[in-house]
Amino acid sequence: MQAAIVTRYGPPDVVEIRDVPHPVAKPGQVVVRQHATSLNSGDARIRGANMPPGFGLILRLVFGLRGPRQPILGICVAGEISDIGPGVAGVSLGDRVLATTGFAMRGHAEYVAVKANRLVPLPETLSMEEAAALPFGALTALYYLRDRAKLQPGESVLVIGASGAVGAAAVQLAHHLGAQVTAVCSAANADLVRSLGADQVIDYHAQDYRSMGQRHDIIVDCVGAATAENSHPALVPGGRLCLVIASLGYQLTAAWHSRRTGVRVIAGVGAESPKDLAMLTELASAGPLRPHIGATFPFARIASAHALADTGHKRGNTVLLFDRA
Ligand SMILES: NC(=O)c1ccc[n+]([C@@H]2O[C@H](COP(=O)([O-])OP(=O)(O)OC[C@H]3O[C@@H](n4cnc5c(N)ncnc54)[C@H](OP(=O)(O)O)[C@@H]3O)[C@@H](O)[C@H]2O)c1
């Protein structure tokens, strides 16, 4: 089978499509024949060893010193079950499924062995492309809004970077949870974020959300622009600042910044659970969460998808399609 291999950190052209052995379903696992997967900012960060300040050494300790020791990146798996390992019950060959593989990665391959307890059944109402675009961004947005910021209906949420994978999901989930949503993005993406549920749009090239006299209960920063110090004029007293992206130093001193400014700084790596993915899949199937697919590439052109992610200006999620004609 074919897989995208990254043996050393570097620009998008370090990614090579190679033939590798077909995975076997071990006890407790199934093999998924993929129809689609996604290429997201996390994959591009690992490939390029491009981490927020302070995380460079941690990346190399966790993923590998000179290159990823797991050379097949990618965490989203969307396809049909093609093999079932010993001890797995309740699934059948051909079942349409979605899963994330977390730190084990291996999603950028035609076939992926996945623990059966990570599988989420995929309803017919969702295409394989939509499924592949669902987990990355939505799981993180859910983690920040529901679990960390504990968003309440009627609160006001400002999302910076509202047109990206995390931001587009944050706009939709905040709207779904009953918030008034202000989206910060460029003018070209204003219609998109309005269609996702934003009540107000701020073009970051023309206006500064901090000098508009508005105060929000929660700010979700997906671009690394906000700090407690520069954002407190746009937050109510005790407001929550979710730093989806921040330097290691700022994260380690979050409690100090909170005390100093009266803003509750929330940072960290989003959690990822099959239970939450199942809930998000139901939301997507029912309508309130629409995975936004900004670009689609054939799997063979994965290097181009990496290059798009490297720009930091992609819209929503990028999907890679396998040839299943
Ligand atoms: N903490 C976690 O667990 C976690 C999880 C996932 C991702 N992340 C991080 O979160 C960040 C966002 O990820 P993503 O996948 O959503 O990125 P993405 O898909 O590349 O989206 C970034 C978006 O931000 C917009 N943008 C860029 N600069 C902006 C600015 N100054 N103000 C407003 N919008 C701006 C871009 O649109 P324009 O073209 O309009 O600029 C683009 O649509 C990445 O750094 C990623 O590494 C963290």
The ligand as an SDF file (V2000), in Angstrom:
LIG
                    3D

 48 52  0  0  0  0  0  0  0  0999 V2000
   -3.7370   23.7010   21.4180 N   0  0  0  0  0  0  0  0  0  0  0  0
   -4.1120   22.7190   20.6140 C   0  0  0  0  0  0  0  0  0  0  0  0
   -4.4580   21.6190   21.0510 O   0  0  0  0  0  0  0  0  0  0  0  0
   -4.1480   22.9610   19.1240 C   0  0  0  0  0  0  0  0  0  0  0  0
   -4.8980   22.0990   18.3140 C   0  0  0  0  0  0  0  0  0  0  0  0
   -4.9910   22.3750   16.9580 C   0  0  0  0  0  0  0  0  0  0  0  0
   -4.2990   23.4630   16.4240 C   0  0  0  0  0  0  0  0  0  0  0  0
   -3.5310   24.2410   17.2430 N   0  0  0  0  0  0  0  0  0  0  0  0
   -2.8440   25.4170   16.7010 C   0  0  0  0  0  0  0  0  0  0  0  0
   -3.8360   26.3850   16.4660 O   0  0  0  0  0  0  0  0  0  0  0  0
   -3.4630   27.2040   15.3700 C   0  0  0  0  0  0  0  0  0  0  0  0
   -4.6100   27.2860   14.3840 C   0  0  0  0  0  0  0  0  0  0  0  0
   -4.7660   26.0350   13.7790 O   0  0  0  0  0  0  0  0  0  0  0  0
   -5.6770   25.8740   12.4960 P   0  0  0  0  0  0  0  0  0  0  0  0
   -5.5280   24.4760   12.0620 O   0  0  0  0  0  0  0  0  0  0  0  0
   -7.0270   26.4150   12.7380 O   0  0  0  0  0  0  0  0  0  0  0  0
   -4.9110   26.8500   11.4610 O   0  0  0  0  0  0  0  0  0  0  0  0
   -5.3040   27.1870    9.9590 P   0  0  0  0  0  0  0  0  0  0  0  0
   -6.3390   26.2420    9.4930 O   0  0  0  0  0  0  0  0  0  0  0  0
   -4.0460   27.3720    9.2170 O   0  0  0  0  0  0  0  0  0  0  0  0
   -6.0480   28.6050   10.0520 O   0  0  0  0  0  0  0  0  0  0  0  0
   -5.4800   29.7970   10.3900 C   0  0  0  0  0  0  0  0  0  0  0  0
   -6.5110   30.8740    9.9750 C   0  0  0  0  0  0  0  0  0  0  0  0
   -6.2020   32.0760   10.6500 O   0  0  0  0  0  0  0  0  0  0  0  0
   -6.4070   33.1850    9.7790 C   0  0  0  0  0  0  0  0  0  0  0  0
   -5.5050   34.2350   10.2320 N   0  0  0  0  0  0  0  0  0  0  0  0
   -4.1690   34.3320   10.0760 C   0  0  0  0  0  0  0  0  0  0  0  0
   -3.7070   35.4160   10.7250 N   0  0  0  0  0  0  0  0  0  0  0  0
   -4.7760   36.0040   11.3150 C   0  0  0  0  0  0  0  0  0  0  0  0
   -4.9380   37.1500   12.1730 C   0  0  0  0  0  0  0  0  0  0  0  0
   -3.9210   37.9070   12.5270 N   0  0  0  0  0  0  0  0  0  0  0  0
   -6.1770   37.4270   12.6300 N   0  0  0  0  0  0  0  0  0  0  0  0
   -7.2460   36.6730   12.2760 C   0  0  0  0  0  0  0  0  0  0  0  0
   -7.1590   35.5820   11.4670 N   0  0  0  0  0  0  0  0  0  0  0  0
   -5.9230   35.2580   11.0090 C   0  0  0  0  0  0  0  0  0  0  0  0
   -6.1070   32.6600    8.3980 C   0  0  0  0  0  0  0  0  0  0  0  0
   -6.9310   33.2850    7.4380 O   0  0  0  0  0  0  0  0  0  0  0  0
   -6.5040   34.5930    6.5830 P   0  0  0  0  0  0  0  0  0  0  0  0
   -6.0360   34.0680    5.2900 O   0  0  0  0  0  0  0  0  0  0  0  0
   -7.7500   35.3550    6.4620 O   0  0  0  0  0  0  0  0  0  0  0  0
   -5.4160   35.2860    7.3330 O   0  0  0  0  0  0  0  0  0  0  0  0
   -6.5200   31.1700    8.4990 C   0  0  0  0  0  0  0  0  0  0  0  0
   -7.8190   30.9370    7.9720 O   0  0  0  0  0  0  0  0  0  0  0  0
   -2.2040   26.5820   14.7620 C   0  0  0  0  0  0  0  0  0  0  0  0
   -1.0990   27.3380   15.1900 O   0  0  0  0  0  0  0  0  0  0  0  0
   -2.1600   25.1970   15.3710 C   0  0  0  0  0  0  0  0  0  0  0  0
   -0.8480   24.7200   15.5000 O   0  0  0  0  0  0  0  0  0  0  0  0
   -3.4570   24.0240   18.5820 C   0  0  0  0  0  0  0  0  0  0  0  0
  1  2  1  0
  2  3  2  0
  2  4  1  0
  4  5  1  0
  4 48  2  0
  5  6  2  0
  6  7  1  0
  7  8  2  0
  8  9  1  0
  8 48  1  0
  9 10  1  0
  9 46  1  0
 10 11  1  0
 11 12  1  0
 11 44  1  0
 12 13  1  0
 13 14  1  0
 14 15  2  0
 14 16  1  0
 14 17  1  0
 17 18  1  0
 18 19  2  0
 18 20  1  0
 18 21  1  0
 21 22  1  0
 22 23  1  0
 23 24  1  0
 23 42  1  0
 24 25  1  0
 25 26  1  0
 25 36  1  0
 26 27  1  0
 26 35  1  0
 27 28  2  0
 28 29  1  0
 29 30  1  0
 29 35  2  0
 30 31  1  0
 30 32  2  0
 32 33  1  0
 33 34  2  0
 34 35  1  0
 36 37  1  0
 36 42  1  0
 37 38  1  0
 38 39  2  0
 38 40  1  0
 38 41  1  0
 42 43  1  0
 44 45  1  0
 44 46  1  0
 46 47  1  0
M  CHG  2   8   1  16  -1
M  END
$$$$
